[in-house]
Amino acid sequence: MTDAVSLDAAATSPPAASRLDRYFALTERGTTARTEILAGITTFLTMAYIVLVNPSILSAAGMPVASVAAATCFAAAFASILMGMVANTPLALAPGMGLNAYFAFTVVGQMGVPWPVALGCVFISGVAFLILTLTGVRQMIVAVIPPYLFAAVAGGIGLFIGFIGLKNAGIIAANPATFVALGNLKAPGAALALLGLAVIGALSVWNVRGAMLFGIVGTTIIGWLTGQVTVNPEPYDLSALTGTAFKLDLPGVFGLTGSHGIGLIEILFVFLFVDLFDNIGTLVAVTKRAGLIDAAGRIPGLNRILMTDAVATMVGSIAGTSTVTSYVESAAGVQAGGRTGLTAVVTGILFLATMFVAPYAQIVPLAATAPALIIVGGLMLLPLTEIEWEDPMAAIPAFLTVAMIPLTFSIANGLAFGITAHAALKLIRGRATRTDWFLFLLAGLFVVRFVWMSAA
């Protein structure tokens, strides 16, 4: 009798694949576990560079390289898995580029703030993110963005991603006369990237599933065979995390220790502003590309996504790294078919595994991931067709958004220009209403920020 009951229970219990399908809504979103895994691997490979770049930047602040490498892996793993499990969105997170440079070179280097106090500022900014989310302010910001700016942000980030890919590949380079120019295509990195671009392009036009992943891996192998990849790992083990974990100095943020005090308000504002609008811009672009935005322009699970981002920043600062934020490279995973949080979970698991071999992350060179970014950037321009370019009310703010994101190397700046222009034209045209009060408040704050930045 007992055996019969056990057999019945086993027969009626859903298999693991079925539970996975229901939890992440794989069938509902038109995807499979295999596709999500491939997408998660693709996202990881396109953003794995942060494991090496973040420690090299934060080391300028006096932070131990090995410790920051471990903290980077842990923060990216925790944040990405949390995003996948809680928000069911194919959005991966890691310590953000730009903010890590501001942390190391401006806050610590120029302002002389000790790095434990700077980590405390990151933590407090995360608390502020959480409060803004719980009070509905971040949701209000998303709500005042008109649909055509959603499309403009997606297109602008596409250009941004493509620009980063071309820069990483060495296909374009800095030029003192023209700011940017064609790079040396004979250089090994540029040549390898062009080969990778051809491989991914060929696989894509033949509709090969996992074209991005296969292209990155294939280009990496060619890089090994041609001597483009060199690995010189430093001594490292997981105990390195103790060098930065729980080292943040919260009393120092409030002036209870040291002599910084009120001067840290500027730092908190920058951390808050950049992460807030970079995150919103990335969120809009990636979810739109994944087809997750509904007809009314709403993002499903927005509260859970924003709260995850806030918690990730706080946990990252406790582990010992700068602000954790959503990565535009998530679009590579979406392009590879990722539609659910399982993509982010896979990316997070790979970051967790990388904690054990962090110095070896450099085996995938930038020249191998650059082609994927270039192609994804081009494919993300599709939403620009949704903008009514013949209407100046939409065209002017949309163009400013699209142009300023790559040209200022900041999603936040592009979004700020677009929203400010949208508010100004609405006021000039006489279409402003009382319900637009938050839009004009936001635009006013942007203007104050631009004036402050110009005067700095």
C-alpha positions in Angstrom: 0.0 0.0 0.0 2.8 2.4 0.9 4.6 1.6 -2.3 1.5 2.3 -4.3 1.0 5.7 -2.6 4.7 6.5 -3.3 4.3 5.6 -6.9 1.1 7.7 -7.2 2.8 10.7 -5.6 5.7 10.3 -8.0 3.4 10.1 -10.9 1.5 13.2 -9.9 4.4 15.3 -8.9 5.5 17.7 -11.7 8.9 17.1 -13.2 11.6 19.7 -12.6 11.4 21.0 -16.2 7.7 21.6 -15.7 8.2 23.5 -12.4 10.9 25.6 -14.1 8.5 26.4 -17.0 5.8 27.5 -14.6 8.1 29.6 -12.3 9.7 31.5 -15.1 6.7 31.4 -17.5 8.9 30.0 -20.3 6.1 28.7 -22.5 4.1 31.8 -21.9 6.9 34.0 -23.2 7.7 31.8 -26.1 11.1 30.4 -25.0 12.7 27.3 -23.7 15.2 26.4 -20.9 17.9 25.7 -23.5 17.4 29.0 -25.1 17.5 30.8 -21.8 20.7 29.0 -20.8 22.4 30.0 -24.0 21.2 33.6 -23.5 22.5 33.7 -20.0 25.9 32.4 -21.1 25.9 35.0 -23.9 25.1 37.8 -21.4 27.9 36.6 -19.1 30.5 36.5 -21.8 29.7 40.1 -23.0 30.0 41.5 -19.5 32.7 39.2 -17.9 35.2 42.0 -18.6 34.0 43.7 -15.5 35.7 41.0 -13.3 39.1 42.4 -14.5 38.3 46.0 -15.2 36.5 46.9 -11.9 39.4 45.7 -9.7 41.9 47.6 -11.9 39.9 50.8 -11.5 39.1 50.5 -7.8 42.7 49.6 -7.1 43.5 53.3 -7.8 41.5 54.1 -4.7 43.8 51.9 -2.7 41.5 48.9 -2.6 43.1 45.4 -2.8 42.8 44.0 -6.3 42.1 40.4 -5.3 39.4 41.5 -2.8 37.7 43.7 -5.3 37.7 40.9 -7.9 36.0 38.6 -5.4 33.5 41.3 -4.4 32.8 42.1 -8.1 31.9 38.4 -8.8 29.8 38.1 -5.7 27.9 41.3 -6.2 27.2 40.5 -9.9 26.1 36.9 -9.0 23.8 38.0 -6.1 22.2 40.8 -8.1 21.6 38.8 -11.3 20.2 35.8 -9.5 18.0 38.0 -7.4 16.8 39.8 -10.5 15.9 36.6 -12.2 14.3 34.9 -9.3 12.3 37.9 -7.9 11.5 40.0 -11.1 11.7 37.3 -13.7 13.5 39.7 -16.1 16.5 38.9 -18.4 18.4 41.7 -16.8 21.9 41.1 -15.5 23.6 43.4 -13.0 27.2 44.1 -11.9 29.3 47.1 -10.6 28.7 49.8 -13.1 31.3 51.3 -15.4 31.6 55.1 -15.0 30.5 55.1 -11.4 33.5 53.0 -10.5 35.8 55.5 -12.2 34.0 58.4 -10.3 34.4 56.4 -7.1 38.1 55.8 -7.6 39.4 58.9 -9.4 37.1 61.7 -8.2 35.7 60.7 -4.8 38.8 59.0 -3.4 41.5 60.5 -5.7 40.5 64.2 -6.0 38.3 64.7 -3.0 40.4 62.6 -0.6 37.6 60.6 0.8 38.8 57.2 2.2 37.4 54.3 0.3 35.6 52.8 3.3 33.6 56.1 3.5 33.0 56.1 -0.2 31.6 52.6 0.2 29.4 54.0 2.9 28.1 56.6 0.4 27.3 53.8 -2.1 25.3 52.0 0.6 23.3 55.1 1.6 22.6 55.8 -2.1 21.2 52.3 -2.3 19.0 53.0 0.7 17.8 56.2 -1.1 17.0 54.1 -4.2 14.9 51.7 -2.0 13.0 54.6 -0.4 12.3 56.2 -3.8 11.0 52.9 -5.0 8.8 52.2 -1.9 7.4 55.7 -2.1 6.6 55.3 -5.8 8.9 58.1 -7.0 11.0 55.9 -9.3 7.7 54.5 -10.7 6.5 58.1 -11.3 9.7 58.8 -13.2 9.1 55.9 -15.5 5.4 57.0 -15.9 6.3 60.5 -17.2 8.5 59.1 -20.0 6.3 59.2 -23.1 6.3 56.1 -25.3 8.3 57.7 -28.1 11.1 58.4 -25.6 11.1 54.7 -24.6 11.8 53.9 -28.3 14.5 56.7 -28.4 16.2 55.3 -25.3 16.3 51.8 -26.8 17.8 53.2 -30.0 20.2 55.4 -28.2 21.5 52.5 -26.1 21.8 50.5 -29.3 24.2 53.2 -30.7 25.9 53.3 -27.3 26.4 49.5 -27.2 27.7 49.5 -30.8 30.0 52.4 -30.0 31.4 50.5 -27.1 31.9 47.4 -29.2 33.7 49.4 -32.0 35.9 51.1 -29.4 36.8 47.9 -27.5 37.7 46.3 -30.9 39.9 49.1 -31.9 37.9 49.6 -35.0 37.4 53.2 -34.0 39.9 55.2 -32.0 40.3 58.6 -30.4 41.5 61.5 -32.6 42.5 64.9 -31.3 41.2 66.6 -34.5 37.9 64.8 -35.0 37.4 63.3 -31.5 36.9 59.8 -33.1 38.3 58.2 -36.3 38.9 54.9 -37.9 41.4 52.8 -35.9 44.2 50.6 -37.2 42.4 47.7 -38.8 45.7 45.9 -39.2 46.1 45.7 -35.4 45.6 42.1 -34.1 42.7 43.1 -31.9 40.8 44.9 -34.6 41.5 42.1 -37.1 40.3 39.5 -34.7 37.1 41.5 -33.9 36.4 41.9 -37.6 36.7 38.2 -38.1 34.4 37.6 -35.1 31.9 40.1 -36.6 31.9 38.1 -39.9 31.4 34.8 -38.0 28.5 36.1 -35.9 27.0 37.9 -38.9 27.1 34.7 -41.0 25.6 32.6 -38.2 22.9 35.2 -37.6 21.7 35.4 -41.3 21.5 31.6 -41.3 19.3 31.8 -38.2 21.7 29.7 -36.1 20.4 29.6 -32.5 23.2 30.8 -30.1 25.0 32.6 -32.9 26.3 35.2 -30.4 27.6 32.6 -28.1 29.2 30.5 -30.8 30.8 33.6 -32.3 32.3 34.7 -29.0 33.7 31.3 -28.2 35.0 30.8 -31.7 36.7 34.2 -31.8 38.3 33.4 -28.4 39.7 30.1 -29.6 41.2 31.9 -32.6 42.6 34.5 -30.3 44.3 31.7 -28.3 45.7 30.0 -31.4 47.1 33.3 -32.7 48.6 34.4 -29.4 46.1 37.2 -28.8 45.1 35.9 -25.4 47.7 35.9 -22.6 46.8 34.9 -19.0 49.1 35.9 -16.1 46.9 35.3 -13.1 47.8 36.7 -9.7 47.6 34.6 -6.5 44.0 34.4 -5.5 41.5 32.5 -3.3 38.0 33.2 -1.9 39.4 34.4 1.4 40.4 37.6 -0.5 36.8 38.8 -0.1 37.5 39.6 3.5 39.8 42.5 2.4 36.8 44.7 1.5 33.7 42.9 2.9 32.0 44.9 5.7 34.7 47.5 5.5 32.3 50.4 4.7 32.4 53.3 7.1 28.8 54.6 7.7 29.7 56.9 10.5 32.1 58.6 8.2 29.3 59.4 5.7 27.5 61.5 8.4 30.6 63.3 9.5 30.9 61.4 12.8 34.4 60.3 11.8 36.9 62.3 9.7 36.3 65.8 8.3 34.1 65.2 5.2 30.5 65.5 6.5 28.4 67.8 4.4 30.7 67.6 1.4 29.6 64.0 0.9 26.1 65.2 -0.2 27.5 65.9 -3.7 28.8 62.3 -3.9 25.5 60.9 -2.7 23.7 62.9 -5.4 25.9 61.7 -8.2 25.7 58.1 -7.1 21.9 58.5 -6.8 21.3 60.3 -10.1 23.5 58.3 -12.4 22.4 54.9 -11.1 18.7 55.9 -11.1 18.5 57.1 -14.7 21.1 54.6 -16.1 19.0 51.8 -14.6 15.7 53.2 -15.9 17.2 53.7 -19.4 18.7 50.2 -19.5 15.5 48.7 -18.1 13.4 50.3 -20.7 15.7 49.4 -23.6 16.2 45.7 -22.6 12.5 45.0 -21.7 11.4 46.7 -24.9 13.8 44.6 -27.0 12.5 41.4 -25.1 8.9 42.4 -25.9 8.0 42.6 -22.3 6.5 46.1 -22.4 2.7 46.0 -22.8 0.6 48.0 -25.2 0.1 50.8 -22.6 3.8 51.2 -22.2 3.9 49.5 -18.8 6.8 47.2 -17.6 5.5 44.1 -15.8 7.0 43.6 -12.4 8.5 47.1 -12.3 8.4 47.4 -8.5 10.3 44.1 -8.1 12.9 45.1 -10.7 13.6 48.5 -9.1 13.7 47.1 -5.5 16.1 44.4 -6.7 18.4 47.1 -8.1 18.3 49.0 -4.8 19.1 45.9 -2.7 21.9 44.9 -5.1 23.6 48.3 -4.6 23.5 47.9 -0.8 24.8 44.3 -0.9 27.5 45.3 -3.3 28.8 48.1 -1.1 28.8 45.7 1.9 30.8 43.2 -0.2 33.2 45.9 -1.1 32.5 47.4 -4.6 31.1 50.5 -6.2 27.4 50.9 -7.3 25.8 47.8 -8.8 23.5 48.5 -11.7 21.7 47.0 -14.7 24.0 46.2 -17.7 23.2 47.2 -21.2 25.1 44.1 -22.3 22.0 42.2 -21.1 20.6 43.1 -24.6 23.1 40.5 -26.1 21.3 37.8 -24.1 17.9 39.1 -25.1 19.1 39.0 -28.8 20.2 35.4 -28.2 16.6 34.6 -27.2 16.5 35.4 -23.5 13.0 36.4 -22.3 12.8 35.4 -18.7 14.6 35.7 -15.4 16.2 32.3 -16.1 18.7 34.1 -18.4 19.7 36.4 -15.5 20.0 33.4 -13.1 22.3 31.6 -15.5 24.5 34.7 -15.8 24.6 35.0 -12.0 25.6 31.4 -11.5 28.4 31.9 -14.0 29.6 35.0 -12.0 29.4 32.9 -8.8 31.6 30.2 -10.5 34.0 32.9 -11.6 34.6 33.7 -7.9 36.8 30.6 -7.8 38.9 31.5 -10.9 38.4 35.3 -11.1 41.9 36.1 -12.6 41.2 33.7 -15.5 38.3 35.8 -16.8 40.7 37.5 -19.2 40.8 34.4 -21.3 37.8 36.0 -23.2 39.4 39.1 -24.8 37.5 42.3 -25.6 38.0 41.6 -29.3 35.9 38.5 -28.9 32.9 40.1 -27.2 33.1 43.4 -29.2 31.5 41.9 -32.4 28.4 40.7 -30.3 28.0 44.2 -28.9 28.3 45.8 -32.4 25.6 43.5 -33.9 23.3 43.8 -30.9 23.7 47.6 -31.0 22.5 47.6 -34.7 19.6 45.4 -34.0 18.4 47.6 -31.1 17.8 50.5 -33.6 14.5 48.9 -34.7 12.3 50.8 -32.1 13.3 54.1 -33.7 10.8 53.3 -36.5 8.0 53.7 -33.9 8.8 57.4 -33.5 6.8 60.0 -35.6 9.8 61.8 -37.0 7.7 64.2 -38.9 6.3 65.6 -35.6 8.7 68.1 -34.0 7.1 67.5 -30.6 8.4 63.9 -30.7 11.4 64.2 -33.1 13.3 66.8 -31.2 13.3 65.2 -27.8 13.8 61.8 -29.4 16.8 62.9 -31.4 18.5 64.6 -28.4 18.0 61.3 -26.4 19.4 59.1 -29.2 22.4 61.4 -29.8 23.3 62.3 -26.3 23.5 58.7 -24.9 26.5 57.6 -27.0 28.1 61.1 -27.5 28.2 61.8 -23.7 28.8 58.1 -22.9 25.9 58.3 -20.4 22.4 56.9 -20.6 21.4 59.2 -17.8 22.5 62.3 -19.7 20.5 61.2 -22.8 17.4 60.5 -20.8 17.8 63.9 -19.0 18.0 65.8 -22.3 15.0 64.0 -23.8 12.7 64.5 -20.8 13.8 68.2 -20.4 13.1 68.8 -24.1 9.8 67.0 -23.9 8.7 69.1 -21.0 9.9 72.4 -22.6 8.1 71.8 -25.9 4.9 70.7 -24.1 5.0 74.0 -22.2 5.8 76.1 -25.3 3.0 74.4 -27.3 0.5 75.1 -24.6 -0.2 71.4 -23.9 0.8 71.4 -20.3 -1.8 70.3 -17.7 -1.8 70.2 -13.9 -1.2 66.4 -14.1 2.2 67.2 -15.6 3.6 68.7 -12.4 6.0 65.9 -11.8 7.3 66.0 -15.3 8.2 69.7 -14.9 9.7 69.2 -11.5 11.9 66.5 -13.0 12.9 68.7 -15.9 13.7 71.6 -13.5 16.0 69.3 -11.5 17.7 68.3 -14.7 18.3 71.9 -15.6 19.7 72.6 -12.2 22.0 69.6 -12.6 23.2 70.7 -16.0 24.0 74.2 -14.6 25.8 72.7 -11.6 27.8 70.4 -13.9 28.8 73.3 -16.1 29.9 75.4 -13.2 31.9 72.6 -11.6 
